[in-house]
Amino acid sequence: MVNPYSNTRLVIFDCDGVLVDSEIIVCRVLAEEMTRLGMPATAEELDEQFSGRPSQDCILDIETRYGGPLPQSYFNATEKRIREAFHNELEAVAGIREVLEKLQTTDLQTCVASSGPHAKMQITLNKTGLWEYFAGRIYSADDVGRGKPWPDLFLHSARQFDIAPEHCLVVEDSIAGVKAAVAAGMPVIGYSHNGARARQLEAEGARVINDMQLLLDYF
């Protein structure tokens, strides 16, 4: 197999859904708490709507649907339940540890570029034992003016290494993330088990895999 990414110097990983299996947990809790407030929702529809987007944008969408500011009780409940669920349920994405171990034997640089805040990534990456792979090289949408689908976060990440966008390879699971990578001029691999989502990622410009260990073919 000819490696189409042989010029890669930096691999940029999204966090939620690529490194840690957190999105299904978050969407489940949000759906249940939204339903309690009279906004019936399912984890599946929220995953479709919110995946890869900055948390503040998602909150604004929920408040628009609610018709005003959300009560503090909503934030208290969701934060508490998500924190508990992460502690009890959160795992690394299957196969990602093998990918990261392989990358450590190459001369490729790696980093994380996530829509999530730093505090959340510190929790999720430490809980799954992945923090050590990226310590000091973790970037958040909070670090830039605009989150995904804007390219700002990926371009910011590349600048930290003084590496041109065309020499970066982004690994994403969300439509917003793929759009951001394409807008940044970076090749992107989309990861998804869902056939419909995979087709959407491909339509946005990603080469799609359904097994994280298939990434090993590109290094």
RAHUJO-V104758 format. One record per helix or strand of 3 or more residues. SS is the DSSP state (@ for helix, = for strand). FROM is the first residue (numbers start at 0). TO is the last residue. If there is no record, write none. Layout:
# RAHUJO-V104758
SS&FROM&TO / SS&FROM&TO
This chain:
# RAHUJO-V104758
=&9&12 / @&22&35 / @&42&49 / @&54&65 / @&71&88 / @&95&102 / =&108&113 / @&117&126 / @&130&133 / =&137&139 / @&140&142 / @&151&160 / @&164&166 / =&167&171 / @&174&182 / =&186&190 / @&194&202 / =&206&208 / @&211&217
